[in-house]
Amino acid sequence: MEFTVGGIIGTIIFGAVIGILARLVKPGPQRVSIVATVIIGIIGAVVGYFLAGLLGVESTGGIDWIRWLISIVVAVIVLGIYIGMSGGKGRGGTAR
């Protein structure tokens, strides 16, 4: 990921997609704002790319499915931690 304006915008868009996919994968009610979803997705993407690098997954010319899967798994874990730390509360009340 690059630290240019385009790289930052790309990271935000990628993070939003990863965050939304993580919310689709995670079962149960979730009262998480769109801003939190994007931030969780960005965390998942950055940590996922780091872990993929540690596992030796190289960048390919096409879609990096393994990096996507790792990023989504990390985002689901971060989402679970976020929901647990917020006590199931978010915008609009409790999720119980």
N, CA, C and O atoms as a GROMACS GRO file, in nm:
protein
  384
    1MET      N    1   0.084  -0.117   0.000
    1MET     CA    2   0.000   0.000   0.000
    1MET      C    3   0.089   0.123   0.000
    1MET      O    4   0.188   0.131   0.073
    2GLU      N    5   0.053   0.219  -0.082
    2GLU     CA    6   0.134   0.338  -0.100
    2GLU      C    7   0.082   0.453  -0.014
    2GLU      O    8  -0.038   0.461   0.015
    3PHE      N    9   0.174   0.542   0.025
    3PHE     CA   10   0.136   0.660   0.100
    3PHE      C   11   0.128   0.781   0.008
    3PHE      O   12   0.192   0.883   0.031
    4THR      N   13   0.047   0.768  -0.096
    4THR     CA   14   0.016   0.877  -0.186
    4THR      C   15  -0.134   0.903  -0.172
    4THR      O   16  -0.205   0.825  -0.110
    5VAL      N   17  -0.180   1.011  -0.229
    5VAL     CA   18  -0.323   1.041  -0.222
    5VAL      C   19  -0.403   0.926  -0.284
    5VAL      O   20  -0.503   0.883  -0.227
    6GLY      N   21  -0.359   0.878  -0.399
    6GLY     CA   22  -0.427   0.765  -0.463
    6GLY      C   23  -0.419   0.639  -0.380
    6GLY      O   24  -0.516   0.563  -0.372
    7GLY      N   25  -0.303   0.617  -0.318
    7GLY     CA   26  -0.287   0.499  -0.232
    7GLY      C   27  -0.376   0.505  -0.110
    7GLY      O   28  -0.432   0.403  -0.069
    8ILE      N   29  -0.388   0.622  -0.051
    8ILE     CA   30  -0.473   0.639   0.068
    8ILE      C   31  -0.620   0.622   0.030
    8ILE      O   32  -0.695   0.555   0.102
    9ILE      N   33  -0.661   0.681  -0.081
    9ILE     CA   34  -0.800   0.665  -0.126
    9ILE      C   35  -0.828   0.518  -0.159
    9ILE      O   36  -0.934   0.466  -0.126
   10GLY      N   37  -0.734   0.452  -0.225
   10GLY     CA   38  -0.749   0.311  -0.255
   10GLY      C   39  -0.760   0.226  -0.130
   10GLY      O   40  -0.839   0.132  -0.125
   11THR      N   41  -0.682   0.260  -0.028
   11THR     CA   42  -0.687   0.188   0.100
   11THR      C   43  -0.822   0.207   0.167
   11THR      O   44  -0.878   0.112   0.223
   12ILE      N   45  -0.876   0.328   0.162
   12ILE     CA   46  -1.007   0.354   0.222
   12ILE      C   47  -1.115   0.274   0.149
   12ILE      O   48  -1.202   0.214   0.212
   13ILE      N   49  -1.111   0.274   0.016
   13ILE     CA   50  -1.210   0.199  -0.061
   13ILE      C   51  -1.196   0.049  -0.034
   13ILE      O   52  -1.295  -0.020  -0.011
   14PHE      N   53  -1.072   0.000  -0.038
   14PHE     CA   54  -1.047  -0.142  -0.010
   14PHE      C   55  -1.093  -0.177   0.132
   14PHE      O   56  -1.153  -0.282   0.154
   15GLY      N   57  -1.066  -0.088   0.227
   15GLY     CA   58  -1.108  -0.110   0.365
   15GLY      C   59  -1.259  -0.115   0.378
   15GLY      O   60  -1.312  -0.196   0.454
   16ALA      N   61  -1.328  -0.029   0.304
   16ALA     CA   62  -1.475  -0.030   0.308
   16ALA      C   63  -1.529  -0.162   0.256
   16ALA      O   64  -1.620  -0.220   0.315
   17VAL      N   65  -1.472  -0.210   0.147
   17VAL     CA   66  -1.517  -0.338   0.090
   17VAL      C   67  -1.488  -0.452   0.187
   17VAL      O   68  -1.575  -0.536   0.212
   18ILE      N   69  -1.368  -0.455   0.243
   18ILE     CA   70  -1.332  -0.561   0.339
   18ILE      C   71  -1.422  -0.553   0.462
   18ILE      O   72  -1.468  -0.656   0.511
   19GLY      N   73  -1.449  -0.433   0.512
   19GLY     CA   74  -1.537  -0.416   0.629
   19GLY      C   75  -1.677  -0.465   0.602
   19GLY      O   76  -1.738  -0.532   0.686
   20ILE      N   77  -1.730  -0.432   0.485
   20ILE     CA   78  -1.865  -0.478   0.449
   20ILE      C   79  -1.869  -0.630   0.434
   20ILE      O   80  -1.963  -0.694   0.481
   21LEU      N   81  -1.768  -0.687   0.371
   21LEU     CA   82  -1.762  -0.834   0.358
   21LEU      C   83  -1.750  -0.900   0.495
   21LEU      O   84  -1.810  -1.005   0.518
   22ALA      N   85  -1.673  -0.840   0.584
   22ALA     CA   86  -1.660  -0.896   0.720
   22ALA      C   87  -1.794  -0.894   0.791
   22ALA      O   88  -1.828  -0.989   0.862
   23ARG      N   89  -1.870  -0.787   0.774
   23ARG     CA   90  -2.002  -0.781   0.838
   23ARG      C   91  -2.098  -0.883   0.778
   23ARG      O   92  -2.185  -0.934   0.849
   24LEU      N   93  -2.084  -0.913   0.650
   24LEU     CA   94  -2.168  -1.015   0.588
   24LEU      C   95  -2.132  -1.154   0.638
   24LEU      O   96  -2.220  -1.240   0.652
   25VAL      N   97  -2.004  -1.177   0.666
   25VAL     CA   98  -1.957  -1.308   0.711
   25VAL      C   99  -1.991  -1.332   0.858
   25VAL      O  100  -2.026  -1.443   0.897
   26LYS      N  101  -1.979  -1.227   0.940
   26LYS     CA  102  -1.999  -1.241   1.085
   26LYS      C  103  -2.148  -1.258   1.114
   26LYS      O  104  -2.229  -1.173   1.077
   27PRO      N  105  -2.184  -1.369   1.182
   27PRO     CA  106  -2.325  -1.392   1.213
   27PRO      C  107  -2.372  -1.304   1.328
   27PRO      O  108  -2.291  -1.250   1.405
   28GLY      N  109  -2.501  -1.290   1.339
   28GLY     CA  110  -2.559  -1.217   1.451
   28GLY      C  111  -2.581  -1.070   1.421
   28GLY      O  112  -2.533  -1.017   1.321
   29PRO      N  113  -2.656  -1.005   1.511
   29PRO     CA  114  -2.684  -0.863   1.492
   29PRO      C  115  -2.559  -0.778   1.513
   29PRO      O  116  -2.475  -0.807   1.598
   30GLN      N  117  -2.549  -0.673   1.435
   30GLN     CA  118  -2.434  -0.583   1.445
   30GLN      C  119  -2.484  -0.440   1.429
   30GLN      O  120  -2.541  -0.404   1.326
   31ARG      N  121  -2.462  -0.362   1.530
   31ARG     CA  122  -2.497  -0.220   1.520
   31ARG      C  123  -2.366  -0.143   1.515
   31ARG      O  124  -2.317  -0.092   1.616
   32VAL      N  125  -2.311  -0.137   1.395
   32VAL     CA  126  -2.181  -0.076   1.374
   32VAL      C  127  -2.199   0.032   1.267
   32VAL      O  128  -2.258   0.008   1.162
   33SER      N  129  -2.147   0.152   1.296
   33SER     CA  130  -2.160   0.262   1.200
   33SER      C  131  -2.077   0.234   1.075
   33SER      O  132  -1.989   0.148   1.075
   34ILE      N  133  -2.106   0.308   0.970
   34ILE     CA  134  -2.031   0.292   0.845
   34ILE      C  135  -1.886   0.335   0.864
   34ILE      O  136  -1.796   0.277   0.805
   35VAL      N  137  -1.864   0.437   0.946
   35VAL     CA  138  -1.726   0.482   0.973
   35VAL      C  139  -1.648   0.372   1.044
   35VAL      O  140  -1.534   0.344   1.008
   36ALA      N  141  -1.710   0.310   1.145
   36ALA     CA  142  -1.644   0.200   1.216
   36ALA      C  143  -1.621   0.082   1.122
   36ALA      O  144  -1.518   0.016   1.130
   37THR      N  145  -1.716   0.056   1.032
   37THR     CA  146  -1.701  -0.053   0.935
   37THR      C  147  -1.580  -0.029   0.845
   37THR      O  148  -1.502  -0.121   0.820
   38VAL      N  149  -1.564   0.095   0.798
   38VAL     CA  150  -1.450   0.128   0.712
   38VAL      C  151  -1.319   0.115   0.789
   38VAL      O  152  -1.222   0.060   0.738
   39ILE      N  153  -1.316   0.167   0.912
   39ILE     CA  154  -1.195   0.159   0.994
   39ILE      C  155  -1.158   0.014   1.023
   39ILE      O  156  -1.041  -0.024   1.014
   40ILE      N  157  -1.257  -0.067   1.058
   40ILE     CA  158  -1.234  -0.210   1.082
   40ILE      C  159  -1.183  -0.277   0.955
   40ILE      O  160  -1.092  -0.360   0.961
   41GLY      N  161  -1.240  -0.241   0.842
   41GLY     CA  162  -1.194  -0.296   0.714
   41GLY      C  163  -1.051  -0.255   0.681
   41GLY      O  164  -0.973  -0.336   0.630
   42ILE      N  165  -1.016  -0.129   0.709
   42ILE     CA  166  -0.879  -0.083   0.685
   42ILE      C  167  -0.782  -0.159   0.774
   42ILE      O  168  -0.675  -0.201   0.728
   43ILE      N  169  -0.818  -0.176   0.900
   43ILE     CA  170  -0.732  -0.254   0.991
   43ILE      C  171  -0.716  -0.396   0.938
   43ILE      O  172  -0.605  -0.449   0.935
   44GLY      N  173  -0.828  -0.457   0.897
   44GLY     CA  174  -0.822  -0.592   0.841
   44GLY      C  175  -0.735  -0.600   0.718
   44GLY      O  176  -0.659  -0.696   0.702
   45ALA      N  177  -0.745  -0.500   0.631
   45ALA     CA  178  -0.666  -0.499   0.508
   45ALA      C  179  -0.518  -0.484   0.536
   45ALA      O  180  -0.436  -0.557   0.481
   46VAL      N  181  -0.483  -0.389   0.622
   46VAL     CA  182  -0.341  -0.364   0.652
   46VAL      C  183  -0.279  -0.485   0.723
   46VAL      O  184  -0.171  -0.530   0.684
   47VAL      N  185  -0.346  -0.535   0.825
   47VAL     CA  186  -0.293  -0.652   0.897
   47VAL      C  187  -0.294  -0.775   0.807
   47VAL      O  188  -0.201  -0.855   0.811
   48GLY      N  189  -0.399  -0.790   0.726
   48GLY     CA  190  -0.407  -0.903   0.634
   48GLY      C  191  -0.294  -0.903   0.533
   48GLY      O  192  -0.237  -1.007   0.504
   49TYR      N  193  -0.263  -0.786   0.478
   49TYR     CA  194  -0.152  -0.778   0.383
   49TYR      C  195  -0.019  -0.807   0.452
   49TYR      O  196   0.069  -0.871   0.394
   50PHE      N  197  -0.004  -0.760   0.576
   50PHE     CA  198   0.118  -0.788   0.652
   50PHE      C  199   0.133  -0.938   0.676
   50PHE      O  200   0.240  -0.995   0.654
   51LEU      N  201   0.024  -1.002   0.721
   51LEU     CA  202   0.028  -1.147   0.746
   51LEU      C  203   0.052  -1.225   0.617
   51LEU      O  204   0.126  -1.323   0.617
   52ALA      N  205  -0.009  -1.182   0.509
   52ALA     CA  206   0.012  -1.249   0.380
   52ALA      C  207   0.159  -1.240   0.340
   52ALA      O  208   0.215  -1.336   0.288
   53GLY      N  209   0.221  -1.126   0.365
   53GLY     CA  210   0.363  -1.110   0.336
   53GLY      C  211   0.448  -1.204   0.420
   53GLY      O  212   0.546  -1.261   0.371
   54LEU      N  213   0.411  -1.219   0.549
   54LEU     CA  214   0.484  -1.312   0.636
   54LEU      C  215   0.469  -1.456   0.589
   54LEU      O  216   0.560  -1.538   0.605
   55LEU      N  217   0.353  -1.487   0.530
   55LEU     CA  218   0.328  -1.623   0.481
   55LEU      C  219   0.388  -1.646   0.342
   55LEU      O  220   0.378  -1.757   0.288
   56GLY      N  221   0.449  -1.543   0.285
   56GLY     CA  222   0.514  -1.558   0.156
   56GLY      C  223   0.421  -1.543   0.037
   56GLY      O  224   0.457  -1.581  -0.074
   57VAL      N  225   0.301  -1.488   0.058
   57VAL     CA  226   0.208  -1.466  -0.052
   57VAL      C  227   0.257  -1.345  -0.130
   57VAL      O  228   0.265  -1.235  -0.076
   58GLU      N  229   0.290  -1.366  -0.254
   58GLU     CA  230   0.341  -1.259  -0.340
   58GLU      C  231   0.227  -1.192  -0.414
   58GLU      O  232   0.122  -1.252  -0.438
   59SER      N  233   0.248  -1.068  -0.451
   59SER     CA  234   0.151  -0.996  -0.530
   59SER      C  235   0.143  -1.058  -0.670
   59SER      O  236   0.245  -1.094  -0.728
   60THR      N  237   0.023  -1.071  -0.720
   60THR     CA  238   0.004  -1.128  -0.853
   60THR      C  239  -0.054  -1.023  -0.946
   60THR      O  240  -0.096  -0.916  -0.902
   61GLY      N  241  -0.057  -1.054  -1.072
   61GLY     CA  242  -0.114  -0.963  -1.169
   61GLY      C  243  -0.265  -0.958  -1.162
   61GLY      O  244  -0.326  -0.861  -1.207
   62GLY      N  245  -0.326  -1.060  -1.108
   62GLY     CA  246  -0.472  -1.067  -1.097
   62GLY      C  247  -0.518  -1.037  -0.956
   62GLY      O  248  -0.452  -0.962  -0.883
   63ILE      N  249  -0.630  -1.094  -0.919
   63ILE     CA  250  -0.685  -1.072  -0.785
   63ILE      C  251  -0.609  -1.162  -0.687
   63ILE      O  252  -0.592  -1.281  -0.711
   64ASP      N  253  -0.564  -1.102  -0.579
   64ASP     CA  254  -0.493  -1.178  -0.475
   64ASP      C  255  -0.594  -1.237  -0.378
   64ASP      O  256  -0.620  -1.180  -0.272
   65TRP      N  257  -0.651  -1.352  -0.415
   65TRP     CA  258  -0.758  -1.413  -0.335
   65TRP      C  259  -0.712  -1.446  -0.194
   65TRP      O  260  -0.789  -1.429  -0.099
   66ILE      N  261  -0.590  -1.493  -0.179
   66ILE     CA  262  -0.542  -1.530  -0.046
   66ILE      C  263  -0.533  -1.406   0.043
   66ILE      O  264  -0.571  -1.410   0.160
   67ARG      N  265  -0.482  -1.296  -0.012
   67ARG     CA  266  -0.476  -1.172   0.066
   67ARG      C  267  -0.616  -1.124   0.103
   67ARG      O  268  -0.638  -1.077   0.215
   68TRP      N  269  -0.709  -1.135   0.010
   68TRP     CA  270  -0.846  -1.094   0.040
   68TRP      C  271  -0.903  -1.179   0.154
   68TRP      O  272  -0.961  -1.126   0.249
   69LEU      N  273  -0.886  -1.311   0.146
   69LEU     CA  274  -0.938  -1.399   0.250
   69LEU      C  275  -0.876  -1.370   0.385
   69LEU      O  276  -0.946  -1.364   0.487
   70ILE      N  277  -0.745  -1.351   0.388
   70ILE     CA  278  -0.677  -1.320   0.514
   70ILE      C  279  -0.728  -1.187   0.568
   70ILE      O  280  -0.753  -1.175   0.688
   71SER      N  281  -0.744  -1.088   0.482
   71SER     CA  282  -0.792  -0.956   0.525
   71SER      C  283  -0.934  -0.964   0.580
   71SER      O  284  -0.965  -0.899   0.680
   72ILE      N  285  -1.020  -1.043   0.518
   72ILE     CA  286  -1.158  -1.058   0.565
   72ILE      C  287  -1.159  -1.128   0.701
   72ILE      O  288  -1.232  -1.087   0.791
   73VAL      N  289  -1.080  -1.234   0.716
   73VAL     CA  290  -1.074  -1.305   0.844
   73VAL      C  291  -1.026  -1.212   0.955
   73VAL      O  292  -1.084  -1.211   1.064
   74VAL      N  293  -0.923  -1.135   0.928
   74VAL     CA  294  -0.873  -1.039   1.027
   74VAL      C  295  -0.981  -0.937   1.060
   74VAL      O  296  -1.001  -0.904   1.177
   75ALA      N  297  -1.051  -0.886   0.960
   75ALA     CA  298  -1.158  -0.788   0.983
   75ALA      C  299  -1.272  -0.848   1.064
   75ALA      O  300  -1.330  -0.778   1.147
   76VAL      N  301  -1.307  -0.974   1.041
   76VAL     CA  302  -1.412  -1.040   1.121
   76VAL      C  303  -1.368  -1.048   1.267
   76VAL      O  304  -1.448  -1.025   1.358
   77ILE      N  305  -1.241  -1.080   1.290
   77ILE     CA  306  -1.189  -1.087   1.427
   77ILE      C  307  -1.194  -0.948   1.492
   77ILE      O  308  -1.236  -0.935   1.607
   78VAL      N  309  -1.149  -0.846   1.419
   78VAL     CA  310  -1.152  -0.709   1.472
   78VAL      C  311  -1.296  -0.665   1.497
   78VAL      O  312  -1.323  -0.598   1.597
   79LEU      N  313  -1.388  -0.700   1.408
   79LEU     CA  314  -1.529  -0.668   1.426
   79LEU      C  315  -1.583  -0.732   1.554
   79LEU      O  316  -1.655  -0.668   1.630
   80GLY      N  317  -1.549  -0.858   1.576
   80GLY     CA  318  -1.592  -0.927   1.698
   80GLY      C  319  -1.538  -0.859   1.823
   80GLY      O  320  -1.609  -0.844   1.922
   81ILE      N  321  -1.411  -0.818   1.819
   81ILE     CA  322  -1.351  -0.747   1.932
   81ILE      C  323  -1.421  -0.614   1.954
   81ILE      O  324  -1.451  -0.576   2.067
   82TYR      N  325  -1.448  -0.542   1.845
   82TYR     CA  326  -1.516  -0.413   1.855
   82TYR      C  327  -1.655  -0.428   1.918
   82TYR      O  328  -1.691  -0.352   2.007
   83ILE      N  329  -1.731  -0.526   1.870
   83ILE     CA  330  -1.866  -0.547   1.924
   83ILE      C  331  -1.857  -0.587   2.071
   83ILE      O  332  -1.936  -0.542   2.153
   84GLY      N  333  -1.758  -0.674   2.104
   84GLY     CA  334  -1.742  -0.715   2.243
   84GLY      C  335  -1.702  -0.599   2.333
   84GLY      O  336  -1.752  -0.588   2.445
   85MET      N  337  -1.614  -0.512   2.285
   85MET     CA  338  -1.569  -0.399   2.366
   85MET      C  339  -1.677  -0.292   2.380
   85MET      O  340  -1.680  -0.220   2.480
   86SER      N  341  -1.764  -0.282   2.282
   86SER     CA  342  -1.870  -0.182   2.290
   86SER      C  343  -1.991  -0.236   2.366
   86SER      O  344  -2.092  -0.167   2.379
   87GLY      N  345  -1.980  -0.358   2.415
   87GLY     CA  346  -2.089  -0.417   2.493
   87GLY      C  347  -2.213  -0.444   2.409
   87GLY      O  348  -2.324  -0.449   2.461
   88GLY      N  349  -2.193  -0.464   2.279
   88GLY     CA  350  -2.306  -0.490   2.191
   88GLY      C  351  -2.381  -0.364   2.155
   88GLY      O  352  -2.482  -0.368   2.085
   89LYS      N  353  -2.332  -0.250   2.204
   89LYS     CA  354  -2.399  -0.123   2.176
   89LYS      C  355  -2.335  -0.054   2.057
   89LYS      O  356  -2.216  -0.070   2.031
   90GLY      N  357  -2.411   0.017   1.990
   90GLY     CA  358  -2.365   0.094   1.877
   90GLY      C  359  -2.467   0.200   1.848
   90GLY      O  360  -2.544   0.236   1.937
   91ARG      N  361  -2.472   0.248   1.730
   91ARG     CA  362  -2.573   0.344   1.694
   91ARG      C  363  -2.710   0.277   1.697
   91ARG      O  364  -2.730   0.175   1.632
   92GLY      N  365  -2.800   0.332   1.769
   92GLY     CA  366  -2.934   0.279   1.770
   92GLY      C  367  -2.964   0.187   1.887
   92GLY      O  368  -3.072   0.126   1.889
   93GLY      N  369  -2.875   0.173   1.985
   93GLY     CA  370  -2.906   0.093   2.102
   93GLY      C  371  -2.834  -0.039   2.109
   93GLY      O  372  -2.731  -0.059   2.044
   94THR      N  373  -2.889  -0.130   2.188
   94THR     CA  374  -2.822  -0.258   2.208
   94THR      C  375  -2.851  -0.353   2.094
   94THR      O  376  -2.951  -0.340   2.023
   95ALA      N  377  -2.760  -0.447   2.079
   95ALA     CA  378  -2.773  -0.546   1.971
   95ALA      C  379  -2.826  -0.678   2.025
   95ALA      O  380  -2.823  -0.778   1.953
   96ARG      N  381  -2.872  -0.680   2.145
   96ARG     CA  382  -2.917  -0.806   2.206
   96ARG      C  383  -3.061  -0.831   2.190
   96ARG      O  384  -3.112  -0.934   2.236
   0.00000   0.00000   0.00000
